[in-house]
Amino acid sequence: MKPLRECRLYTFIDTAYLHGRDPDAIARDLCDGGSDLIQIRAKGADKNGVQVLADAILPVTRAANVGLVINDHPDIAERAGADLCHLGQKDYFDAGIRSRIPFGLSTHSPGQAERAGEAKPAYIAVGPVYATGTKPGAKPVTLDYVRWAAANLMIPWFAIGGITLQNIDDVLRAGARRICVVSAILNASNVRQTCQAFAERLRCAPT
């Protein structure tokens, strides 16, 4: 995979949004569409199910030079040979889950971002910027947190949460240069073309 600082579009294989589609095929569409990172997010699946997904998708991402991220399970990420894993605030700080491979951390406020920095993550996620069905109970952090991140964070960070082709320009104007997109791509009638549209908007943004 390319260096994280050069990654712009972070997409997902989220089992809640597959709607019976083949995850391998969706992974190929995301890679062909210009994704730089793909996270496997399988809430409710057992570890064996996550491992099966990782083993199936890793050859697709490797062939495309796209980074593979495993959500919640650093042991599976390490065993599968994934590039990164992703952990939530409660996973890392409350449950004490640790990773022996590079990892990212979710953050929802400047205070959490500053605390996350002490853990030396490879990147942090900033959000949810807008209300999103992916995190139905989460309060939006709004563009104010995006602006704070743009002014204060030195490590790579990705804006996440409810970002669509209709509001991405607002997120970019607030200072984001990397974004995560889940439902706006996975719910699209053409995943590859929608991914391409997001990638193009990011390419046109100032660096």
Secondary structure, DSSP 8 states (H G I E B T S, - for coil): ---GGG--EEEEEEGGG-TT--HHHHHHHHHHTT-SEEEEE-TT--HHHHHHHHHHHHHHHHHHT-EEEEES-HHHHHHHT-SEEEE-HIIIIIS----SS-EEEEE-SHHHHHHHHHT--SEEEE--SS--TTSTT----HHHHHHHHHHH--S-EEE-SS--TTTHHHHHHTT---EE-SHHHHTSS-HHHHHHHHHHHHHHS--
